[in-house]
Structures are given as C-alpha cells and as structure tokens.
C-alpha cells in the first residue's frame, strides 16, 4: 500500500542512503544482474578490461569490510541545548513532555536523553507524535500515538496497544503518511475533538468522532517539524525556534519565531530555564488578586499582570501575561467572576465582559462602568458568583454587596458585614466557598456563614498542590 500523495516511478540505478544520527550520506549502486552481464560480456572492449574490473571489485569488497573488532562505536547522544531540530514533541499520560530526535528521547524540560526504544518498544525514530484527547472514550483517550513512515503506534503507559502498529491510512483515513508533525485539539479549542496533522505546508484537520479530514492552508505558520499543545496554546517548532499559532485559523500574533531553548528546556545560557516552573514564589509569599472558575471547569488565578490556569496541573503550571488571553485588559485586575458563559473582569471603575471559551471574546460595547453594569461604585477587592446562582457578590473592605444578575437594571439587593476586614480574592464552587487573604484562605460551606456574627473559620495556608509555589 502506497502513502497518500506518493507516485510510482522506475527504480533508479543508485540510492543515497542516510546514516541515522550522523547526517552523512553514502552513494550505493543498485545494478541488476542482467545489467552486470551486459557490462561483463557485452563487448570485446569490456572483456579486455575484465581482469582490471575483477581486481577493482576485490579491492572494493575487501576495503569496505571493517576489520574484526570486539568494540562497537558509541553513537553520540545529542544535546538539545545545541539548538537541534526535534522530530516530535508530545505530553504523555502523566503530563510529562516527551521530546524526540533521531531515536533519542528526553522526558521533561530538563535531564539527559535516552533511547526511544527503552520506553517505547517497537519504534525507534519518530516522525510525529501526539496525545489523544477524547473524553468519554476509554479506548484511546490519553493514549500516545507515535508515527514512523507509513505506520502509527499507539501506547498507554508506554505499553504498545493490541493491534498496533497500523498503517496511518487505516487508523486515520485521509491522512497522509511520512508526516512532519501532529497535535491534539480538544473540543472548545477546536469545534470538536480533533487532531491536526502537518506535512510540508499542508495542514490536515481530522475530526475524531466523524473520522473526516479537511485540508487547511495557513500561510502564517511555517512548515513544522514538530507541534506541541501546552496550556491551551499551540506551538509550531522549526529548527530550534517556535511560533505560536491559533489552532482554528492558523493566525500568528506576536513577535515570532522565538528560540525554544529559552522556553521549553533547561539551558544555562537561555531565558526561562525549564519551561513549566520558572520563578515560582514561596507559598508563604503568594497573594492573589482574583480567582474564578468558568462553566467549562477552567480555573484561573490572577496576580499582577499574569494569570495561571490551575485545572491543568497535570501538564504543569505556568504563568502567562493576562493580556495574551484577554488583550483589552492591561495590567492587574481587581476582581474576576464567572456567570453562565461569561467572565466578568473588574478593573478600577470599569467592567470587561468576555464570552467564555478556549479563545475569549470581548462582548461588543464593553468595557462599561461599574455603576452602569453592576450598580456599585468602585473600588472592588473581590467578587464571586456561585454555580447555578444569579447573584454576584461584590466585596469592598468588610462589606459584601449582593447584585441580582437576572434583573435589569442591576442593583444591590443586600449588604452583609463580613468577619474579614479585607479579602483579596474569592472562589465559589461545588465544594463550597474560599476567601483568600494573603497567603492563607478560609473555607465556608455557604455565603450565609460569612457574616460578622457567625462562627469563624480557621485559616489554612496556600500549598504547592493548590497552585504554583515553592514550599517554605
């Protein structure tokens, strides 16, 4: 079976053979026996040179064979800080990132390389890789797919699954083989659970449920040798550089390409040093400006001009500039809360409302003033709304003002004096309510427990398991 897009041609009389891992090529003659016979006996002139040819062939064969030795030359292990071009990158089932190059594998943002075959049996060099996202499917959700030439291998916990390897066309109809890169795109970030396959300048969007393919043309995205989805962001790697792109439109925003060594690995002379956990504060120094969970279960906390998503802790924790996701909100925010499919950002005396999703969209006509939108004057210290409730709780100093979000116009319906003089951030979810004060938090089961006359809750320290911080 030939790969999609391949064509047949006459067999050549020579072949250039690449020595794996060395970058060197050897010219190998492929002379059929019939052609050898024609050369050998086809003319009197050839027969005159027969002894010379025999001597030459003998010399070639004897010199080509290496002398017997008891030692095997070691293949040099590549150093990714030298600026190499990765063949593939993907997270595994535990969220650890795997970097592939010429039969070698790095696990995580730091550490030495090892042979791919030590972790994934049956495969050596890898052309492309991704981790399947298909919630509700025990068959392949979180399984790792590795591609080599026209074959695809599926692993779970580094165990090759039954029935694999398969032809790429058999597992992903309409997708070509000899791929350059692949990456998962979950529903919400794409229109449905999907996989994006890359070959040259072509992009193939594969719908996991319908098993259909649509080809895309993304002129802003360079030809990718590997692609990684990390923290809802998509990165195309080429050489030792990367470019971040939108997984639906292929749009590139920002100054790219950038050097991958400064962001995705621990290289002494480059930038961030280790990708997922640089510049972490001590847990005792953490102070939140805001925290919220949207209807999709995405939990964000904000501090200064940065945000961090907490529900993706399996894939690591990393702080990003808030204006990358919400570009109209510059600098620190005072409070953030979610209501239905919207996120409310309060900054000074203004309210920004975004439609929730993988890519948030500012609703037309915003920002508006706090008074116009919520019927209160600023400043605001914290705000929250509980799931299924139509009340926004606006905290100012030791006062909590309840605003009915279902009413028009919106006005304050209740004021409660809190037992806390100051609250930095608040989060309400299925497991109750948390009020954050400095590097501690207080837990309550309902808003009715927040009043000054109620029995107080004891503070608990923010821990490394809750958010990205270093233990004291």
N, C-alpha and C positions, 0 to 999 in steps of 0.2 A: 504494500500500500504506500503510495507516494503522499507526501505532505501537500496540504492545500497551497496552491501557488507554485509548485515545482513543475518543471518541464523536462521531458526526456531529450537526450542528445547522444551522439555517438561517443563511445568510450574513448578517451584520449590515450595517447601512447606514453604519457608521463603523468605523474601526480606529485603535487607539492605536499609533503607530509609535515605537519607541525608537531614539534616535540613538546608535549604538555609541560607547562610551567616554565619553559626556557625561553620562549619567544623565538626560537631558531627553527628554520625550515630546511628540509632535505629534498632534493630533486630525485625522484625514484622513477626509473624506466619501467614501463609495462609492455614488453614486447611479446606478442603471441608467438606460439611455436611455429606457426605457418610462416610468419614474417621472418623469424630466425632462420628457417630453412631456406627461404628465398635469398636472404643475405648470404647464407653459408655456401649454397651450391648454385646460385643463380647466374654466375658469370665466371669466365676464366680469370678475370682480374681479381675477383674475390678469392678464388682458390689460391692465387699466388700469395695472398696475404694471410692464408689460413694459419700457418704456424705463428705468425705475429699475433693474430687475434687470440689464439689459444693461450699464448704466453700472457697477453694483457688480461684476459679473463681470470687466469690463475692468480695473477698478481692482485687483481681487484678483490677476489674472494678471500685470499689469504690475508690481505691487509685490512679488509673490512671487519674480519672477525677479531674481537678483542682477545688478548691473551688470557688464559685462565687465571682467575683471582679468587681469593677467599673473602674479599670485602666488596660491598656494594656502596656506590657513591650516594651520599645523602642528598636529597632534594632540599634546597634552601627554603626555609619557612619564610613566607613574605611578611613584611612589617607594614601594617596598614597606615602607619604614620608617615610612610614614604610617599603617600599620595597615590595609592593604587586604585584601579577601577574595579569595583565589586561586580561579580556576576549576578548576584541576587541578594536581597535582604528581606527578612520577614520576622515577625514575632512568633514564638512558639505557643503552646497551650498555656504556659505559665506566664506569658507576657515578656519573656526574655528575648531580646532581639538577636537574630542569627545573621551573620554576615558571611557570604560565600565567595571564594576566589580560588580558581584553579585546583579544585579538590581539597581546599582547606576551609576551615570553619572557625569563626570567632563567636563566642557566646557572650552577649552583653556589650556594653560600651567600653569595657576595658578587659585586659587579660590577653594571654597568648593564643595563637592559633593551634588547631588540632586538625587531624584528618577528618573529612566529612564521613568517611566510612566507619569511623569509631562511634558515631552517634546514629547514622542512618545507613542501615545495611542495604546493599544492592545498588547504591548510586555513588558516583564519585564526583565528577564535575557537574555543577548545577547551572542551568541557563536562566531559570526564573523560579520564583517561589512566592507563595502567599499562604495566609491562614484563613480558612473558610469562615465566613460569618453567615450563619443560617440558623437563627434561634428557633427552637421548636423541632429541629431535626437532630436526633441522636446519631444518625448515620454519618454525618460529615461536619457538623458544627464544631469549630475549633480544631479541625484536623489540618495538618500542614501538608501542602501539595508542593512537590519538587518536580521540575521539568528538566529533561535531558534529551536533546534532539527531538525525536518524534514520540517520546514516551513520557508518561506522567506517573509519579509515585505518590501514594497517599500514606501518611503516617499519623499515628496518635500516640503520644508519649514515646516517640521515637521508634515505634513498632510498625513495620510495614503492614498495611491492612490487606486482608484477603482479597484476591482478585487483581491485585496490582503487582507490577506496573501494567498500564494500559496504553493504547495509542491515544494521543491527545484528542484526535477526532472522535474517538469512541466515548470519552468522558466529557468533552466539551465540543459538541457538534458545531461546526462552522468556524472553529478557532484554528489558526494555522499552527504548525509545529515549528521547531527551531526558533522559539520565542526569545525575545530580549528581556522582557520583564512582565510581572503580573502583580496585581494588588487587589485586595477585597474592598468592597464599598458597601457598607450596610445600608439598609433601608433608613431613610431620614437624611442620609448624606447623599445617596443616590435615590432614585424614585422607588427602587425595590432592592432587595439583597442582590448584589451583583459582583462580578469580577471584571476588572479592566485588564486586558491583555495588550502588550506592546510589542510591535515588530517593526523595526525601522521607524518611519514616520507615521505608521498606521496605528490606530487605537481600536480595539475590538471590545465593545461593551456587551458582556454576557449576562443575561438575566437568569439567575439561579433557578427560579421557580418555573419559568416558561421554557428554559433552555434555548432561548433565541439570541441571536447576535445582531448588533448594529455597529456599523463601522463609523468611526469619528475621525475628523480632521482637525487637529489642534496646532495651528501654526506657531503659537507662542511657546509650546512645550518642545524642548529639544529631544532628539532621539535618546531614549532612556536605556541604560544598561541594567538598571535595577530601579524599583519603585517601592516606597515604604509609606504606609499609613500609620501615623502616630499622633495621638491626641486630637483626632478629628481633622488633622492636616495631612496633605498628600505631598510627597517629595519625590521628584524625578532626579536620579543620580546619573551623571555622565562624567567619565573621568573621576577626578577626586572632588568634583563640585556637585552641587544640588540646586534645584529650582523648585519652589513650592507652587502648586497649581490647584485650581478648582476642579474637583472630580466630575462635575457635570458639564461645565462649559470649557474647561481647559484654559481658563483665563489665568494669567500670571500677574500678580500685583506685588510691587516692591522691587528692591534692588537685587536682582539675581543675574547670574549664579553666585553662590557663596561656597566657601571651602568647607567640605564636610568634616574635615579634621577639627574644626573649631566648634562643632556642634554635636557630632554623632560618635565621637570616640575620645579616649583619654590620651591626648598628645601634648607633651610638655610645652611645646612652643606655640600652641594654638589655643585661643579663646576660652571656651566654656569649660573644658576639661571634664568630659564624661557625659554629656547629653542630658541624662534624666534627673540628676540630683545635685546640680551645682549651686553654690551659695545658699545652702539651707540654713535658716536661723535656728538657734536653740529653741526648744519648745517653750521654755520659760520667757522667751522674748517675742513670741507670736502675738500679734494684735490684729484682729480682723476689722475691716471697715464695713463689710457686708457679706452675707451668705444666703444662698437660695437654692431650691430645687425646682425644676420645671416639671411639666406634666409627663415628659418622657423619662423622668428619673435622673436627669443630669444635674449634678450638684456642683455648684461653683462657689468658691470663696474669693473675696477681693481684698487686697491690701495694697495701698498706694495706687500706682498706675497699672498694677498687674493683677491677673486672675489665675486661678488654678482649678482644674476640674478634679473632684475627689472620687467620683464613682468609677474612674478608670484606673484605680490604683494598681490593678494587676499589670498594666502596661507601663507603670512608672508614674511619677508625679513631676510636673514641670510647670514653672511659672511663665506665662506669656503676657505681652502687653495687652491690656484690655481693648485698646483701640484696634487691635487686629481682628477681633470678633465683633466689636461694637464701635465702628470707626468714628461715629459722631460724638461719642463720649470721651473727652480728653481728660487725662489725669485721674485723680482719685475720685471715688463716688462716696456719697454719704449713706445711702441705703439702696437695697435691691430686694424686690419681692416678685413672686410669680403668681399669676392669676389666670386660670384657664390656659389658653395657648399663648399667653403674652408674658413678657418680662418688663417690669417697671424699674427704671433707673432714676434715682433721686440725687440730684447734684445741685447744691445751692438752692435756688428757688425755682429750679426747672425740673420737669419730668420728661424722660425719654421712654417711649413705649415701643418695644420690638416684638414682632411676631416670632414665636419660638420655633426652633428647628435646628438642623445642623448648621445652617447659614442664616443668621438672624437678620431680619429686615426691619428697618425703622418705618413705623407707620406714618403715612403722609400727614403732614400738618403738625408734626412734633419736632422739637420739644414744645411743651406748653408750661405755663406757670403752675406751681404747686396749688395756688389758690383756685385756679381755673379747673384743674384736673381732679384734685382731692379735697378741696375746700379747707385747706390749712395753710398757715404761714410757716416759712422755714425759720431756722434750720432744723433738720431732722437727723437724729442719731442712729436710728434703726427702724426697720419695718419688716413685717411678715404677713403672710396670709396662709391659713391652714387649708389643706386639701379638701375640696368639696364645700368650702365656706365662701360666702360672698363678702366677707369683712376684711378690710385691710387695717392692720393695727400699726399705727404710726407712733413711734416712741420719741419723745422730746424731753430730755432731762429725766425727771422722775414721773412724768406724765405719759400715759398711753391713750391715744385718741383712736376710737373706732370709727371707720368710714365705711358706709354701705356702698359697695361697688356696683350693686344692681340698680341703684337709684340714680335719677337724673333730675336736677344736678346732684352731685355728690357732696354730702355734708357730714359733719361729725355727729354721731348719734350717741356716743358715750365717752366719758373721760374717767380713767382709773389712775389713782395714785399708786405708783409701784413701790415695792420694798427696796428697789435699787435706785441709787441716786443717778447712775449713769450706765447705759447699756451701749456696747459698741456694735453688736450685730445680733440677729435673732433668726432662728430657723424653726419652722413648724412642719412636722411630718407625721406619718402613720405611727411612729414610736413616741410621739409626744413633742414637747417644746424645749428648745435650748436657747438660753440667753448667754451671750458671750461678753465677758468683762475682762479686758486684758488677756492674760494667758490662761484664764480659767473659764468654766462655763457652769451654768446652773440648769438642772433638769426639772421640768414640770409636766404633769400629765394633761393639764388644761389651762386656758387663759384665766379661768376663774381663780387660780391659785397665785396669781401674780400680785394681788393687792397687798398693800402695806400691812393690813391686819392679819394676813394669812401666815401659817407656819412656814418658816423659811426653809429653803433647800440649801444643802451644803455645797460649796464649790468643788469642782473636780478639775484637775489640770488637763490642758490640751496635751495629747500624746502623739507620738510619731505614727501610731496606727490610724489616727484620725486624719492627719494632714501632713504635708511635707515639712518636717522639722527634725532637728537632731536632739537626741536625748541628752539631758544635762548630766 
